[in-house]
């Protein structure tokens, strides 16, 4: 009798882990404060200016820093302990929020000063987001990762369902300065939870990467990963068009005769309620439909909401339209996030998430500015309707650029590499290093060998190799040599430690085609034109030849 298929992990499985429970609960409070602050800033801007562009730029000032700074944050999160980065980001946001509250209580805020403060808070969020998202893999096992990402969305949208409404009451009763004060206080529980958290870390066998090479390695990995590029580009398009609803919602609320901060908060509350429903049904939807169909529905659902907001004047229709908008938002963005995490090995996951956030929030920042400008020149209804058209185009694009399925590739580290014993006193920064691997391949196996070598080329380049080439000996045609360069010996060690269990499948297949004695012969050589007395000192007699 065949083995029974194990049931999928529970949507609440991450709560079995104490660290996840603690940080998730504290994040609820922080999210509540952030949403109250967002309502206060957006509504205060409508009181400081009538410019649709400046009002929409409140949303852009929160998202633009993420576009500009997320990659740097992702590189830092992959190099240094993530807890340190998270605490630093929280302290920055606390300090800026306190300053914003003080200036607001003094009545000194101007439109540009308000944008400056929200930009700085966004900068702290840009520093925080990549290490926080990457820490999901540190807080829960891989099997629980999709549920953990979804619960993050649930937590945020639980607060989105009450935070904006509470923000509307606070702004209406006590003013925007009170909303900014609530936000400043909300950072304290999360700071305490982060200080208590003791993450488990695995010591790296390679030296710590330098910052700029780490940024380059992250860019290279993502650019050479077609699945990640498709997710990132679709995320950017969704953010660009979808942000129109959030950026222009203050104007939608203000356009109603009975509109005000309470209506604005209520519409955002409907949006959050829809997002909660979307997060709850998300596991069932993913179980029944493939990723691309979920994304198409999300694009189409958000498009319908934007058109209803742009073409009708009914408060009730607007409130109803915010429900599918919220559900579509959480379904699309959580799916993009999970796909990036499960399509990326741990050594570069924060940088991959940072690039995804750079593209998505960059799209939001550009969309906030552009849709605000369109609303100012052609009217609010036209701006929202055109945004809906772009969202429908995003759904149609999926027929040619399908979103990948995730979880089918084993990205666990291979951990088979053993640094060879060298007979030169090589320093870690010495280089460049040239590597050549000799294969003996029969003529009948050449087509399969070349197919596998194309995969090997992509793996090598993605993990740091340069100038990759494949050579065939003219006198001994069965002899093939794979050649590539690595900048330094430290980089060569790091290059090999990046290999995953999925990559090993190509290596195993190539070895099966090799007809020489033993494994393919590897030559490791360092390029030299001149050698100083201090470099490359022979170690003959000190180390045994491997």
VENSUL-V237758 format. One record per residue. N is the residue number from 0. RES is the residue in one small letter. PHI is phi in whole degrees, 0 to 359 (999 if undefined). OMEGA is omega in whole degrees, 0 to 359 (none if undefined). BURIAL is # if it has 9 or more other C-alpha atoms within 8 Angstrom, else .. Layout:
n=<N & N>
res=<RES & RES>
phi=<PHI & PHI>
omega=<OMEGA & OMEGA>
burial=<BURIAL & BURIAL>
//
This chain:
n=<0 & 1 & 2 & 3 & 4 & 5 & 6 & 7 & 8 & 9 & 10 & 11 & 12 & 13 & 14 & 15 & 16 & 17 & 18 & 19 & 20 & 21 & 22 & 23 & 24 & 25 & 26 & 27 & 28 & 29 & 30 & 31 & 32 & 33 & 34 & 35 & 36 & 37 & 38 & 39 & 40 & 41 & 42 & 43 & 44 & 45 & 46 & 47 & 48 & 49 & 50 & 51 & 52 & 53 & 54 & 55 & 56 & 57 & 58 & 59 & 60 & 61 & 62 & 63 & 64 & 65 & 66 & 67 & 68 & 69 & 70 & 71 & 72 & 73 & 74 & 75 & 76 & 77 & 78 & 79 & 80 & 81 & 82 & 83 & 84 & 85 & 86 & 87 & 88 & 89 & 90 & 91 & 92 & 93 & 94 & 95 & 96 & 97 & 98 & 99 & 100 & 101 & 102 & 103 & 104 & 105 & 106 & 107 & 108 & 109 & 110 & 111 & 112 & 113 & 114 & 115 & 116 & 117 & 118 & 119 & 120 & 121 & 122 & 123 & 124 & 125 & 126 & 127 & 128 & 129 & 130 & 131 & 132 & 133 & 134 & 135 & 136 & 137 & 138 & 139 & 140 & 141 & 142 & 143 & 144 & 145 & 146 & 147 & 148 & 149 & 150 & 151 & 152 & 153 & 154 & 155 & 156 & 157 & 158 & 159 & 160 & 161 & 162 & 163 & 164 & 165 & 166 & 167 & 168 & 169 & 170 & 171 & 172 & 173 & 174 & 175 & 176 & 177 & 178 & 179 & 180 & 181 & 182 & 183 & 184 & 185 & 186 & 187 & 188 & 189 & 190 & 191 & 192 & 193 & 194 & 195 & 196 & 197 & 198 & 199 & 200 & 201 & 202 & 203 & 204 & 205 & 206 & 207 & 208 & 209 & 210 & 211 & 212 & 213 & 214 & 215 & 216 & 217 & 218 & 219 & 220 & 221 & 222 & 223 & 224 & 225 & 226 & 227 & 228 & 229 & 230 & 231 & 232 & 233 & 234 & 235 & 236 & 237 & 238 & 239 & 240 & 241 & 242 & 243 & 244 & 245 & 246 & 247 & 248 & 249 & 250 & 251 & 252 & 253 & 254 & 255 & 256 & 257 & 258 & 259 & 260 & 261 & 262 & 263 & 264 & 265 & 266 & 267 & 268 & 269 & 270 & 271 & 272 & 273 & 274 & 275 & 276 & 277 & 278 & 279 & 280 & 281 & 282 & 283 & 284 & 285 & 286 & 287 & 288 & 289 & 290 & 291 & 292 & 293 & 294 & 295 & 296 & 297 & 298 & 299 & 300 & 301 & 302 & 303 & 304 & 305 & 306 & 307 & 308 & 309 & 310 & 311 & 312 & 313 & 314 & 315 & 316 & 317 & 318 & 319 & 320 & 321 & 322 & 323 & 324 & 325 & 326 & 327 & 328 & 329 & 330 & 331 & 332 & 333 & 334 & 335 & 336 & 337 & 338 & 339 & 340 & 341 & 342 & 343 & 344 & 345 & 346 & 347 & 348 & 349 & 350 & 351 & 352 & 353 & 354 & 355 & 356 & 357 & 358 & 359 & 360 & 361 & 362 & 363 & 364 & 365 & 366 & 367 & 368 & 369 & 370 & 371 & 372 & 373 & 374 & 375 & 376 & 377 & 378 & 379 & 380 & 381 & 382 & 383 & 384 & 385 & 386 & 387 & 388 & 389 & 390 & 391 & 392 & 393 & 394 & 395 & 396 & 397 & 398 & 399 & 400 & 401 & 402 & 403 & 404 & 405 & 406 & 407 & 408 & 409 & 410 & 411 & 412 & 413 & 414 & 415 & 416 & 417 & 418 & 419 & 420 & 421 & 422 & 423 & 424 & 425 & 426 & 427 & 428 & 429 & 430 & 431 & 432 & 433 & 434 & 435 & 436 & 437 & 438 & 439 & 440 & 441 & 442 & 443 & 444 & 445 & 446 & 447 & 448 & 449 & 450 & 451 & 452 & 453 & 454 & 455 & 456 & 457 & 458 & 459 & 460 & 461 & 462 & 463 & 464 & 465 & 466 & 467 & 468 & 469 & 470 & 471 & 472 & 473 & 474 & 475 & 476 & 477 & 478 & 479 & 480 & 481 & 482 & 483 & 484 & 485 & 486 & 487 & 488 & 489 & 490 & 491 & 492 & 493 & 494 & 495 & 496 & 497 & 498 & 499 & 500 & 501 & 502 & 503 & 504 & 505 & 506 & 507 & 508 & 509 & 510 & 511 & 512 & 513 & 514 & 515 & 516 & 517 & 518 & 519 & 520 & 521 & 522 & 523 & 524 & 525 & 526 & 527 & 528 & 529 & 530 & 531 & 532 & 533 & 534 & 535 & 536 & 537 & 538 & 539 & 540 & 541 & 542 & 543 & 544 & 545>
res=<x & x & x & x & x & x & x & x & x & x & x & x & x & x & x & x & x & x & x & x & x & x & x & x & x & x & x & x & x & x & x & x & x & x & x & x & x & x & x & x & x & x & x & x & x & x & x & x & x & x & x & x & x & x & x & x & x & x & x & x & x & x & x & x & x & x & x & x & x & x & x & x & x & x & x & x & x & x & x & x & x & x & x & x & x & x & x & x & x & x & x & x & x & x & x & x & x & x & x & x & x & x & x & x & x & x & x & x & x & x & x & x & x & x & x & x & x & x & x & x & x & x & x & x & x & x & x & x & x & x & x & x & x & x & x & x & x & x & x & x & x & x & x & x & x & x & x & x & x & x & x & x & x & x & x & x & x & x & x & x & x & x & x & x & x & x & x & x & x & x & x & x & x & x & x & x & x & x & x & x & x & x & x & x & x & x & x & x & x & x & x & x & x & x & x & x & x & x & x & x & x & x & x & x & x & x & x & x & x & x & x & x & x & x & x & x & x & x & x & x & x & x & x & x & x & x & x & x & x & x & x & x & x & x & x & x & x & x & x & x & x & x & x & x & x & x & x & x & x & x & x & x & x & x & x & x & x & x & x & x & x & x & x & x & x & x & x & x & x & x & x & x & x & x & x & x & x & x & x & x & x & x & x & x & x & x & x & x & x & x & x & x & x & x & x & x & x & x & x & x & x & x & x & x & x & x & x & x & x & x & x & x & x & x & x & x & x & x & x & x & x & x & x & x & x & x & x & x & x & x & x & x & x & x & x & x & x & x & x & x & x & x & x & x & x & x & x & x & x & x & x & x & x & x & x & x & x & x & x & x & x & x & x & x & x & x & x & x & x & x & x & x & x & x & x & x & x & x & x & x & x & x & x & x & x & x & x & x & x & x & x & x & x & x & x & x & x & x & x & x & x & x & x & x & x & x & x & x & x & x & x & x & x & x & x & x & x & x & x & x & x & x & x & x & x & x & x & x & x & x & x & x & x & x & x & x & x & x & x & x & x & x & x & x & x & x & x & x & x & x & x & x & x & x & x & x & x & x & x & x & x & x & x & x & x & x & x & x & x & x & x & x & x & x & x & x & x & x & x & x & x & x & x & x & x & x & x & x & x & x & x & x & x & x & x & x & x & x & x & x & x & x & x & x & x & x & x & x & x & x & x & x & x & x & x & x & x & x & x & x & x & x & x & x & x & x & x & x & x & x & x & x & x & x & x & x & x & x & x & x & x & x & x & x & x & x>
phi=<999 & 295 & 296 & 292 & 286 & 296 & 293 & 295 & 302 & 295 & 296 & 259 & 304 & 302 & 289 & 290 & 260 & 300 & 297 & 297 & 301 & 298 & 289 & 297 & 295 & 293 & 294 & 304 & 296 & 296 & 296 & 301 & 297 & 296 & 288 & 298 & 298 & 296 & 296 & 300 & 293 & 296 & 287 & 298 & 296 & 293 & 274 & 273 & 205 & 259 & 288 & 297 & 295 & 295 & 294 & 292 & 290 & 300 & 294 & 295 & 292 & 278 & 264 & 302 & 300 & 294 & 297 & 281 & 244 & 297 & 297 & 298 & 296 & 298 & 296 & 299 & 291 & 274 & 262 & 253 & 302 & 294 & 300 & 297 & 296 & 296 & 295 & 299 & 297 & 296 & 294 & 297 & 295 & 298 & 297 & 293 & 295 & 297 & 297 & 298 & 297 & 297 & 296 & 293 & 298 & 280 & 72 & 257 & 286 & 243 & 305 & 286 & 293 & 297 & 297 & 296 & 295 & 293 & 296 & 294 & 296 & 298 & 295 & 297 & 294 & 296 & 289 & 277 & 300 & 300 & 294 & 292 & 297 & 293 & 289 & 302 & 289 & 270 & 271 & 224 & 292 & 303 & 298 & 266 & 296 & 302 & 294 & 295 & 296 & 295 & 296 & 301 & 294 & 300 & 300 & 297 & 280 & 302 & 287 & 294 & 283 & 243 & 299 & 298 & 296 & 298 & 299 & 298 & 297 & 296 & 294 & 294 & 270 & 232 & 99 & 297 & 300 & 294 & 298 & 293 & 292 & 301 & 297 & 299 & 292 & 292 & 285 & 296 & 299 & 291 & 300 & 297 & 294 & 295 & 294 & 283 & 293 & 240 & 292 & 276 & 239 & 255 & 301 & 277 & 278 & 255 & 298 & 298 & 291 & 286 & 298 & 295 & 299 & 294 & 298 & 298 & 296 & 295 & 300 & 298 & 298 & 291 & 299 & 269 & 241 & 303 & 298 & 295 & 296 & 296 & 296 & 295 & 292 & 294 & 298 & 295 & 293 & 297 & 296 & 300 & 277 & 291 & 293 & 304 & 295 & 290 & 290 & 261 & 300 & 302 & 288 & 299 & 294 & 291 & 290 & 283 & 303 & 263 & 284 & 177 & 295 & 293 & 295 & 301 & 295 & 294 & 296 & 294 & 296 & 297 & 300 & 294 & 297 & 299 & 294 & 297 & 300 & 299 & 292 & 292 & 274 & 305 & 301 & 293 & 294 & 295 & 291 & 262 & 234 & 283 & 301 & 297 & 294 & 298 & 293 & 298 & 298 & 296 & 300 & 294 & 297 & 290 & 298 & 299 & 297 & 297 & 293 & 299 & 298 & 279 & 248 & 233 & 244 & 282 & 300 & 292 & 295 & 296 & 297 & 294 & 295 & 290 & 293 & 294 & 298 & 296 & 296 & 295 & 298 & 289 & 295 & 291 & 290 & 291 & 293 & 302 & 299 & 296 & 299 & 298 & 296 & 274 & 252 & 225 & 290 & 297 & 293 & 231 & 295 & 294 & 290 & 296 & 297 & 295 & 292 & 299 & 292 & 301 & 292 & 292 & 286 & 296 & 299 & 295 & 296 & 295 & 296 & 301 & 290 & 292 & 292 & 295 & 294 & 296 & 298 & 290 & 264 & 247 & 109 & 297 & 298 & 296 & 299 & 291 & 293 & 295 & 297 & 298 & 297 & 296 & 296 & 297 & 297 & 297 & 290 & 291 & 304 & 299 & 291 & 252 & 239 & 290 & 288 & 285 & 279 & 244 & 88 & 266 & 245 & 276 & 257 & 294 & 298 & 288 & 59 & 254 & 287 & 238 & 299 & 291 & 284 & 260 & 251 & 237 & 282 & 274 & 271 & 298 & 273 & 292 & 168 & 285 & 255 & 251 & 242 & 230 & 236 & 265 & 236 & 252 & 235 & 288 & 301 & 295 & 267 & 300 & 302 & 293 & 299 & 293 & 297 & 293 & 292 & 296 & 293 & 299 & 301 & 297 & 296 & 300 & 296 & 300 & 265 & 121 & 285 & 234 & 53 & 291 & 209 & 235 & 241 & 236 & 288 & 287 & 269 & 234 & 299 & 280 & 265 & 242 & 232 & 271 & 227 & 200 & 247 & 231 & 299 & 218 & 293 & 302 & 294 & 296 & 298 & 297 & 304 & 285 & 288 & 281 & 293 & 253 & 296 & 293 & 299 & 296 & 297 & 292 & 300 & 297 & 294 & 293 & 295 & 293 & 276 & 290 & 254 & 279 & 285 & 71 & 283 & 306 & 280 & 253 & 251 & 243 & 226 & 251 & 284 & 218 & 250 & 222 & 227 & 283 & 300 & 276 & 262 & 55 & 285 & 298 & 244 & 302 & 91 & 267 & 232 & 283 & 290 & 293>
omega=<183 & 179 & 178 & 177 & 181 & 180 & 178 & 180 & 179 & 177 & 180 & 183 & 180 & 181 & 174 & 184 & 189 & 181 & 179 & 180 & 183 & 184 & 178 & 180 & 179 & 179 & 175 & 182 & 180 & 178 & 178 & 180 & 180 & 180 & 175 & 178 & 181 & 177 & 180 & 181 & 183 & 182 & 178 & 180 & 177 & 178 & 182 & 184 & 174 & 183 & 178 & 180 & 180 & 179 & 178 & 181 & 173 & 176 & 180 & 182 & 174 & 186 & 181 & 179 & 180 & 177 & 185 & 192 & 187 & 182 & 177 & 178 & 179 & 178 & 178 & 182 & 177 & 181 & 187 & 177 & 185 & 179 & 180 & 180 & 181 & 179 & 179 & 180 & 180 & 179 & 177 & 182 & 177 & 182 & 181 & 181 & 176 & 179 & 179 & 180 & 181 & 181 & 180 & 178 & 179 & 179 & 186 & 185 & 170 & 180 & 183 & 176 & 177 & 177 & 179 & 179 & 180 & 176 & 180 & 175 & 176 & 177 & 175 & 178 & 177 & 177 & 186 & 192 & 184 & 178 & 178 & 179 & 180 & 181 & 176 & 178 & 176 & 184 & 183 & 175 & 185 & 182 & 181 & 186 & 178 & 179 & 180 & 179 & 179 & 178 & 173 & 178 & 178 & 181 & 180 & 184 & 167 & 178 & 178 & 180 & 180 & 184 & 179 & 178 & 177 & 177 & 178 & 177 & 182 & 180 & 181 & 185 & 188 & 179 & 182 & 181 & 178 & 178 & 179 & 178 & 177 & 180 & 181 & 181 & 186 & 179 & 189 & 179 & 181 & 175 & 178 & 180 & 179 & 179 & 180 & 184 & 177 & 184 & 175 & 181 & 177 & 180 & 179 & 177 & 180 & 176 & 180 & 179 & 170 & 189 & 185 & 174 & 178 & 176 & 179 & 180 & 178 & 177 & 182 & 182 & 183 & 182 & 181 & 178 & 186 & 180 & 180 & 181 & 179 & 179 & 183 & 181 & 177 & 177 & 179 & 180 & 179 & 179 & 182 & 184 & 184 & 183 & 180 & 182 & 182 & 183 & 185 & 182 & 176 & 178 & 176 & 180 & 183 & 182 & 179 & 179 & 179 & 183 & 179 & 182 & 179 & 178 & 178 & 178 & 179 & 177 & 176 & 176 & 175 & 177 & 179 & 178 & 176 & 179 & 177 & 178 & 178 & 180 & 181 & 183 & 184 & 181 & 179 & 179 & 180 & 180 & 185 & 185 & 176 & 186 & 183 & 180 & 176 & 182 & 178 & 179 & 180 & 177 & 183 & 179 & 179 & 178 & 180 & 180 & 181 & 181 & 178 & 179 & 184 & 189 & 179 & 180 & 184 & 176 & 183 & 176 & 177 & 179 & 179 & 180 & 181 & 180 & 177 & 177 & 179 & 180 & 181 & 181 & 184 & 179 & 182 & 187 & 177 & 178 & 176 & 182 & 181 & 180 & 178 & 183 & 184 & 178 & 187 & 176 & 188 & 186 & 184 & 188 & 181 & 179 & 177 & 177 & 180 & 179 & 175 & 180 & 177 & 181 & 184 & 181 & 172 & 174 & 178 & 181 & 178 & 180 & 179 & 180 & 185 & 181 & 174 & 179 & 178 & 178 & 180 & 184 & 185 & 180 & 183 & 182 & 180 & 181 & 181 & 179 & 178 & 175 & 177 & 178 & 179 & 178 & 176 & 176 & 178 & 176 & 182 & 180 & 182 & 177 & 179 & 182 & 185 & 174 & 181 & 168 & 182 & 175 & 182 & 183 & 180 & 184 & 174 & 180 & 183 & 176 & 176 & 186 & 173 & 183 & 183 & 174 & 184 & 177 & 170 & 179 & 187 & 173 & 181 & 182 & 181 & 180 & 0 & 180 & 176 & 181 & 176 & 181 & 183 & 177 & 170 & 188 & 176 & 186 & 181 & 182 & 185 & 180 & 179 & 178 & 181 & 177 & 179 & 181 & 174 & 176 & 179 & 179 & 180 & 180 & 180 & 183 & 180 & 183 & 170 & 181 & 177 & 175 & 180 & 177 & 177 & 187 & 176 & 182 & 182 & 182 & 178 & 189 & 178 & 180 & 177 & 180 & 172 & 183 & 176 & 181 & 171 & 190 & 183 & 177 & 176 & 179 & 177 & 178 & 180 & 178 & 181 & 179 & 179 & 184 & 181 & 179 & 176 & 177 & 183 & 179 & 178 & 179 & 180 & 180 & 178 & 178 & 178 & 178 & 184 & 182 & 177 & 178 & 180 & 179 & 174 & 184 & 181 & 174 & 176 & 185 & 177 & 180 & 181 & 170 & 172 & 179 & 177 & 180 & 182 & 185 & 169 & 179 & 180 & 180 & 182 & 181 & 180 & 180 & 175 & 177 & 182 & none>
burial=<. & . & . & . & . & . & . & . & . & . & . & . & # & # & . & . & # & . & . & # & # & # & # & # & . & # & # & # & # & # & # & # & # & # & # & # & # & # & # & # & # & # & # & # & # & # & . & . & # & . & . & # & # & # & # & # & # & # & # & # & # & # & # & # & # & # & # & # & # & # & # & . & # & # & # & # & # & # & # & . & . & # & . & . & # & # & # & . & # & # & # & # & # & # & . & # & # & # & . & # & # & # & # & # & . & . & . & . & . & . & # & . & . & # & # & # & # & # & # & # & # & # & # & # & # & # & # & # & # & # & # & # & # & # & # & # & # & # & # & # & . & . & . & # & # & . & # & # & # & # & # & # & # & # & # & # & # & # & # & # & # & # & # & # & # & # & # & # & # & # & # & # & . & . & # & # & # & # & # & # & # & # & # & # & . & # & # & . & # & # & # & . & # & # & . & . & . & . & . & . & . & . & . & . & . & . & . & . & . & . & # & . & . & # & # & . & # & # & # & # & # & # & # & # & # & . & # & # & # & # & # & # & # & # & # & # & # & # & # & # & # & # & # & # & # & . & # & # & # & # & # & # & # & # & . & # & . & . & # & . & # & # & # & # & # & # & # & # & # & # & # & # & # & # & # & # & # & # & # & . & . & # & # & . & # & # & . & . & . & # & # & # & . & # & # & # & # & # & # & # & # & # & # & # & # & # & # & # & # & # & . & . & . & . & . & . & # & # & # & # & # & # & # & # & # & # & # & # & # & # & # & # & # & # & # & # & # & # & # & # & # & # & # & # & # & . & . & # & # & # & # & # & # & # & # & # & # & # & # & # & # & # & # & # & # & # & # & # & # & . & # & # & # & # & # & # & . & . & # & # & # & # & # & # & # & . & # & # & # & # & # & # & . & # & # & . & . & # & . & . & . & . & # & # & . & . & . & . & . & . & # & # & # & # & . & . & . & . & . & . & . & # & # & . & # & # & . & . & . & # & # & # & # & # & # & # & # & # & # & # & # & # & . & . & # & # & . & . & # & . & . & # & . & . & # & # & # & # & # & # & # & # & # & # & # & . & . & # & . & . & . & # & # & . & . & . & . & # & # & # & # & # & # & # & # & # & # & # & # & # & # & # & # & # & # & . & # & # & # & # & # & # & # & # & . & # & # & . & # & # & # & . & # & # & . & . & . & . & . & # & . & . & . & . & . & . & . & . & . & . & . & . & . & . & . & # & # & . & # & . & . & . & # & . & . & .>
//
